[in-house]
């Protein structure tokens, strides 16, 4: 089995979508992690169906797979980053509508998954209130996903209400372990915020993996870095993905690198390919 590599459109904020696709395809990527935001596919702008179809045709023309990401910063509130969320005090319905639209777009694109997270719990809100809000909102999203036959993947995000894999496990438990709800694993987050390294995290949730984001990080610092600038053991992590027979995209997540997107994407793919080769070599030696 070979791993398939993608790149997030949030790292190409200065490019038109058709140019993002061209650059990534020409570099040799297998797919795109499409954040629903301007300028690439704004889910709240007019003629969504027409624009979604154009995105689908563009991806198909270059043979690229896709996952749908929902970490748009200001698409719903021009003043407050990521607001409202699934655990906000007000306007949570705007977030669930955004996510339902994401599910519908994923159906139209034939996306592998829709990835989303909890949001940050407002000051003064209890953990129980947070769980009540989160489970209610996620249930609405999963109902839409069931109707559309779309897989969802929940991401633990440092600093948010659900910030680690243990929180995702608790969410799934509270929802009755729904088959539609997989896990998004950002391997950099494992270094930043998990008690175990990325390769161990992969083995921990391998059977539930629905989406993987790839970047480097340092312990305790939520800053997405290029490979080699942090503490992620990339060959070991990719080897773990091979171990658990992960079949989805492994998509580079560098949202603050748009100023040099083509060069960063090229370096990232080279690092991933070298690490994957090392992982395969290690596996062969271990079984030989």
N, C-alpha and C positions, 0 to 999 in steps of 0.2 A: 504493500500500500504506500502511496505517496501522499504527502500533505499538500493541500491547496492553499495558496497565499492570496490575500486580498489587501486592500488599502482603503482607509476611511476618507470619505469626501470632506469631512471636517478638517482635514489636513490639506485641502485644495480650495480654500475659500476664495482665492483670487482667480480661479479658473471657471469657465463655462463647463456645464456638465459634459457636453460632447467632447470637450478637450480633455477633461479628466479621463474619460473612457479611452480616448486615443492614447494618452500618455501611458496609462496603466497597461493597456493591451500591448503597446509597443515594447514596454519594458519586460513583459512576460508574466504579469500577474494573472491569476485565475479568476479574480472577482473583485467586487466593490462592496464596501460597507457604506451604505447610503444613508446619511443623516437627513431626515426630513426637515429641511430648513431652506431659507433663501441662501444662495442663489440657485441651488440645484433642483430641489423639488419642494416648494412651499405648499404644505397641505391645506392652507387656508386661502390661497390665491385663487382667482377665477379659473375656470376650465381645467379643473384638476384631472378629470378623466382623460382629456386630450393630452395634457402634459405627461401624465403617467404612461400613456401608451407610447409617447415619443421616447421616454426613458427606456421602456421595455424594448422597443425596436432598436435603440442605440446599443443597449447591452447585448442583445441577441446578435447584432451585426458584427460584434467583435468577440462573441463567444464567451462573455463574462457572466459568472454567477453573481448573486447579490444577497446580502442580508440587509434588513432595514434597522437602522439605529434611530433613537429618539432623543438624543442628548442635545437638541437645539437649545441655544442659550437664551435667545430673546424673541423667539417666534410667537409667543403668546403674551409677553409683557415686555415692552421696550425699556422699562426702567429697572426691572429686577430679574437677574439671571436665573434661568430654569423655573421661574414661577409662572403659574401655580403648579404644584406637584400633587401626588396622590395623598400626601399627608398635610397639605396646607390648611389654614383655618378657613379660607374662603376660596370659591371658584374651582374647587376640585373637579367639578364637572367639565371644565375646559380641558383639564389634563386627560380625563377619561375619553373625551371626544377626540382629542389629538391622537390618543393611542388606538381608539377604534378606527380612526382614519388610517393610521399606520397599518393596522391589520388588513383593511380593505386594499390598501396600496400593495401590501405584500402579496395578497392573493393575485392581483393583476400582474405583478412582476414575476410571480413564481418564486418568491424569495424563500430562502432556507429557514429564516427565523425573523421575528420581530423582537428586538432587545430593548428593555426599559428598566428603570430603577425606581426607588421609593420617593426620593426627595428628602429634604432636611426637616426634621420635626421642629415646629415653631417653639419658641421659649414659652414655658408654662404649660405645655401640653404633655399629659402623662403618656407613659409607654403604652398603657392599655388603650387610650384614645388613639394613639398612633397605629396600633395593630387593627383597631376597628376601622379606621379610615382606610388603611392600606388593603386589608382583606376585602372590603366593600368595593374599592376601585378595581382591584385586580380581578375580582369575580366578574365585573362588567366587561373587562377586556377579554377575559377567557371565554365568556359567553359569545362574544363576537368572533373570537378565534375558532371556536367550535363550529359556528355557522359557516365559516369561510375555509375550514380545514387548513388553518395556519398554525404553525408552532411558535410559541412565545418563549423567550429566554430572559430570566430575571438576573440583573447584575447587582452585586453588592458594591457599593461605591463609598470610598473613604469619606467620612464626614457626614454621611447621610444616615437616616434612621436605620436602614438595613445596610450595614457597612462591611460585613464579612460573610463568609460562606455559612457560618452557623446561623445567621439571621435568615438566609435563604431557606435553609433546612426547616427553621421554625415557621416561616411563611408557608412552605409547602405542607407542613404538618397541620397548620391551622386551616388550610384549604382542603384538606383531605387527600393530599398527594396527587394533584391533578396531572393527568398524562400530558396535557397541553403545555404545562409550565416546566421548561427546562432551565438550565443555568447558563448565564453568560459569565465566562471567566476572563478577566483581564490579568494577564500573567504579571504585569508590573504591580498591580494592586496586591498580589500575594506577597511580594517583597515589602511593600509599603505597610500592609495592614493585617496580614495573616500570621498566625503562629508558626506555620510551616512554609517551606520554600515552594515555588511554583510547581515543580515536578511532583511534590507530594500532594499539593492541592488538586492537580490533575487526576492523580490516582484516587483521591478521596471522592471526587464527584464525576468520575469518568463516565459512568453509565447515565448521567443526567446532562452531560454537556450538549448544549444546543448552539453555542456561539463562543468563539475565542477571539479576544483582542490581544494584540501583541505590541509590547513596548518595554522599555527598561525603566527601572526605578531604584531608589535607595530606601532603606528602612525608615519609616516614619515620615517620609516626605512625599506628598502626593504631587509629583511633577513628572509628566510623561517625557522620557528621554529616549534618544536614539540608542540602538543596541550597542552595547559596549561601554556606555556612559554610566551604568548603574550596576546592580548586583544580581541581575537575572542570569542564571546559568542556562543560556539558550539551547545548547545541544541537549542538555538533560531534560529540559522542559519539552522540547519537540520530541525527544525520545519517549517521554511519558505519554504524549498524545498518540504516538504510534502504538504504544503498549495497550492503550485503552480502545484502540481502533476508532479514533475520532475521525469522522468523515466530512465534517463541515469546514467552512473557510476559517483560516487563521489570518485575521485582518489587522494590519498595522494601525495603531491608534496614536497619532501624533497631532493633536488638534492645534498646537501652537507653532507649527512648522510650515504654515502656508507660504511664508515669504520665500522659501526655497524648496517648494514641494517636489518638483521633478527630480532634483538632485537627492533629496532626502529619500524619496521613494526608491530611487535606484540603489542607494547605499543600503537601505533596509532590505530590499529583495536579495541583494548579494549576501548580506549577513544571514538571512533566513536560509538561503540555499546552502551556504557553507555549514551552518549549524545542523541542518537536516542531513547533510552528507555525513557529518561526524556522528550524528545519532544513529544512522543506519550502520555505519562501520562498527560502532560500539556494540550494537545489537548483534551483528554478525559474529563478532569476536566472542561475545558472551555465549552464543549458541554453538560456536564451532569447537 
